[in-house]
Structure formats: structure tokens, C-alpha cells
């Protein structure tokens, strides 16, 4: 399964990313906003790394999809090797106009499309995290300015 693959490759899944994000983006100590500001770059690198890893997985999954689509096109179009039909018989004559419907409703193709969709969602989530980290810097700067104002330093 996809989650097994992700665990094997030392990737966090979406739920793990959400949990890590909750920990990383919270400002732990309002009295040490300077160190919280410095923490931004460390956590940003972490999520940039995760995003690039998931983008590579997505790239591979898209290539797998293209290969599988061709194989299914040959299979449903009656052009696959005889050995393929011996292993998995298919005795219908599919019209050219109907090939796409058969291919896109194939269980293996659907599973791969689900994987691609999952990876796209994770990447979008990671991009949101990275944007939040950038905004966190502004939030910290504003908090520092507010503390100065309260102390009468502005």
C-alpha cells in the first residue's frame, strides 16, 4: 500500500505531517521570541525536504501511470502479448471509443490515480506549511513590536 511504501522510504504520511506541524508552528515561549524566530529556518528546511521527496514520489507515480495506461490500452484493445491474456483472460471486443472508459475504470489504474491524488494533497499541504512558516516570521516580528509598544519603547 501507499502508506507502507512511505514508511519504507522514511516519509511522513499526511497524519504524521499534521501532528509535526502542530508541534513545529506553535510558539512555545513568548518570552524568547528571538529564538523562536531563528527556529523558522530549521523547520522550513525540514518541510522543504519533505516537499521535494513527495514531489519525486509524485513524478514517479505519474510515470508509472503513463506506463500502466499504455499496458491497459494494449490489454483492453486486444494488442497485448498472448501471455498476458493467458494469465488474465479478457474476451470482450472493446471499441476504440470505449477504451478510455475501460482503462480509467480498471482497479489498478484507479489505485494508482488514488496514489497520485494523495501525493498531490500532501504536496499542497506541505506548501501551505511552508507558507505558514514564512508568515510565522511576520507574526513573531509583530509580537516583538507589540511587546516594545507595551513597554513604551516605541
Order of alpha helices (4+ residues) and beta strands (2+ residues): alpha-alpha-alpha-alpha-alpha-alpha
